[in-house]
Amino acid sequence: MADVTYYVALPFGIGDDGPEPREAVECTSANAAIRSAERMARTEGHIGAVAFSRSGDPGCGEFSDAVLLKAFGDVPSDLSAL
Protein backbone atom coordinates (compact mmCIF):
# COMPACT_ATOMS: atom_id res chain seq x y z
CA MET A 1 0.00 0.00 0.00
CA ALA A 2 1.21 3.53 -0.73
CA ASP A 3 2.13 6.02 1.94
CA VAL A 4 -0.61 8.38 3.04
CA THR A 5 -0.41 11.61 5.00
CA TYR A 6 -2.80 12.38 7.83
CA TYR A 7 -3.41 15.95 8.99
CA VAL A 8 -4.49 16.37 12.58
CA ALA A 9 -5.61 19.13 14.95
CA LEU A 10 -4.98 18.29 18.61
CA PRO A 11 -6.24 20.49 21.46
CA PHE A 12 -4.75 20.60 24.96
CA GLY A 13 -6.48 21.17 28.27
CA ILE A 14 -5.01 21.62 31.71
CA GLY A 15 -4.45 18.46 33.70
CA ASP A 16 -3.02 17.68 37.13
CA ASP A 17 0.52 17.74 35.72
CA GLY A 18 0.11 20.57 33.20
CA PRO A 19 -1.06 20.54 29.58
CA GLU A 20 -2.62 17.26 28.44
CA PRO A 21 -3.99 16.26 25.03
CA ARG A 22 -7.71 16.12 24.39
CA GLU A 23 -9.54 14.48 21.47
CA ALA A 24 -7.72 14.83 18.14
CA VAL A 25 -9.56 15.63 14.90
CA GLU A 26 -8.39 14.37 11.50
CA CYS A 27 -8.50 17.07 8.80
CA THR A 28 -8.45 17.03 5.01
CA SER A 29 -5.36 19.20 4.51
CA ALA A 30 -2.56 21.03 6.27
CA ASN A 31 -4.47 24.32 6.03
CA ALA A 32 -7.62 22.75 7.47
CA ALA A 33 -5.62 21.31 10.38
CA ILE A 34 -4.06 24.70 11.11
CA ARG A 35 -7.44 26.46 11.02
CA SER A 36 -8.99 23.80 13.27
CA ALA A 37 -6.13 23.98 15.76
CA GLU A 38 -6.42 27.77 15.90
CA ARG A 39 -10.17 27.50 16.64
CA MET A 40 -9.57 24.78 19.23
CA ALA A 41 -6.99 26.92 21.04
CA ARG A 42 -9.67 29.60 21.54
CA THR A 43 -12.37 27.17 22.70
CA GLU A 44 -13.36 27.21 26.37
CA GLY A 45 -11.63 24.45 28.29
CA HIS A 46 -8.63 24.37 25.95
CA ILE A 47 -5.35 26.11 26.69
CA GLY A 48 -3.79 25.54 23.27
CA ALA A 49 -3.67 23.29 20.23
CA VAL A 50 -1.30 22.01 17.57
CA ALA A 51 -1.67 21.07 13.94
CA PHE A 52 0.57 18.27 12.71
CA SER A 53 0.95 15.70 9.96
CA ARG A 54 2.13 12.10 9.88
CA SER A 55 2.96 10.03 6.82
CA GLY A 56 3.22 6.30 6.51
CA ASP A 57 1.71 3.02 5.45
CA PRO A 58 -1.50 2.23 7.34
CA GLY A 59 -1.41 -1.34 6.01
CA CYS A 60 1.66 -2.23 8.03
CA GLY A 61 1.30 0.47 10.70
CA GLU A 62 4.65 2.14 10.01
CA PHE A 63 4.60 5.93 10.24
CA SER A 64 7.25 8.62 10.27
CA ASP A 65 7.55 11.05 13.16
CA ALA A 66 4.90 13.75 13.36
CA VAL A 67 5.69 17.06 11.67
CA LEU A 68 4.48 20.11 13.58
CA LEU A 69 2.64 22.48 11.25
CA LYS A 70 1.72 25.16 13.80
CA ALA A 71 1.15 25.57 17.55
CA PHE A 72 -1.28 27.92 19.30
CA GLY A 73 -1.45 28.85 22.97
CA ASP A 74 0.02 26.83 25.82
CA VAL A 75 1.23 23.47 24.53
CA PRO A 76 4.01 21.17 25.74
CA SER A 77 7.47 21.95 24.35
CA ASP A 78 8.14 18.23 23.77
CA LEU A 79 5.66 16.90 21.22
CA SER A 80 7.69 13.79 20.34
CA ALA A 81 4.89 11.53 21.60
CA LEU A 82 2.62 12.65 18.76
C-alpha positions as CSV (number, residue, x, y, z in Angstrom):
1,M,0.0,0.0,0.0
2,A,1.2,3.5,-0.7
3,D,2.1,6.0,1.9
4,V,-0.6,8.4,3.0
5,T,-0.4,11.6,5.0
6,Y,-2.8,12.4,7.8
7,Y,-3.4,15.9,9.0
8,V,-4.5,16.4,12.6
9,A,-5.6,19.1,15.0
10,L,-5.0,18.3,18.6
11,P,-6.2,20.5,21.5
12,F,-4.8,20.6,25.0
13,G,-6.5,21.2,28.3
14,I,-5.0,21.6,31.7
15,G,-4.5,18.5,33.7
16,D,-3.0,17.7,37.1
17,D,0.5,17.7,35.7
18,G,0.1,20.6,33.2
19,P,-1.1,20.5,29.6
20,E,-2.6,17.3,28.4
21,P,-4.0,16.3,25.0
22,R,-7.7,16.1,24.4
23,E,-9.5,14.5,21.5
24,A,-7.7,14.8,18.1
25,V,-9.6,15.6,14.9
26,E,-8.4,14.4,11.5
27,C,-8.5,17.1,8.8
28,T,-8.4,17.0,5.0
29,S,-5.4,19.2,4.5
30,A,-2.6,21.0,6.3
31,N,-4.5,24.3,6.0
32,A,-7.6,22.7,7.5
33,A,-5.6,21.3,10.4
34,I,-4.1,24.7,11.1
35,R,-7.4,26.5,11.0
36,S,-9.0,23.8,13.3
37,A,-6.1,24.0,15.8
38,E,-6.4,27.8,15.9
39,R,-10.2,27.5,16.6
40,M,-9.6,24.8,19.2
41,A,-7.0,26.9,21.0
42,R,-9.7,29.6,21.5
43,T,-12.4,27.2,22.7
44,E,-13.4,27.2,26.4
45,G,-11.6,24.4,28.3
46,H,-8.6,24.4,25.9
47,I,-5.3,26.1,26.7
48,G,-3.8,25.5,23.3
49,A,-3.7,23.3,20.2
50,V,-1.3,22.0,17.6
51,A,-1.7,21.1,13.9
52,F,0.6,18.3,12.7
53,S,0.9,15.7,10.0
54,R,2.1,12.1,9.9
55,S,3.0,10.0,6.8
56,G,3.2,6.3,6.5
57,D,1.7,3.0,5.5
58,P,-1.5,2.2,7.3
59,G,-1.4,-1.3,6.0
60,C,1.7,-2.2,8.0
61,G,1.3,0.5,10.7
62,E,4.7,2.1,10.0
63,F,4.6,5.9,10.2
64,S,7.2,8.6,10.3
65,D,7.5,11.0,13.2
66,A,4.9,13.8,13.4
67,V,5.7,17.1,11.7
68,L,4.5,20.1,13.6
69,L,2.6,22.5,11.3
70,K,1.7,25.2,13.8
71,A,1.2,25.6,17.6
72,F,-1.3,27.9,19.3
73,G,-1.5,28.8,23.0
74,D,0.0,26.8,25.8
75,V,1.2,23.5,24.5
76,P,4.0,21.2,25.7
77,S,7.5,22.0,24.3
78,D,8.1,18.2,23.8
79,L,5.7,16.9,21.2
80,S,7.7,13.8,20.3
81,A,4.9,11.5,21.6
82,L,2.6,12.7,18.8
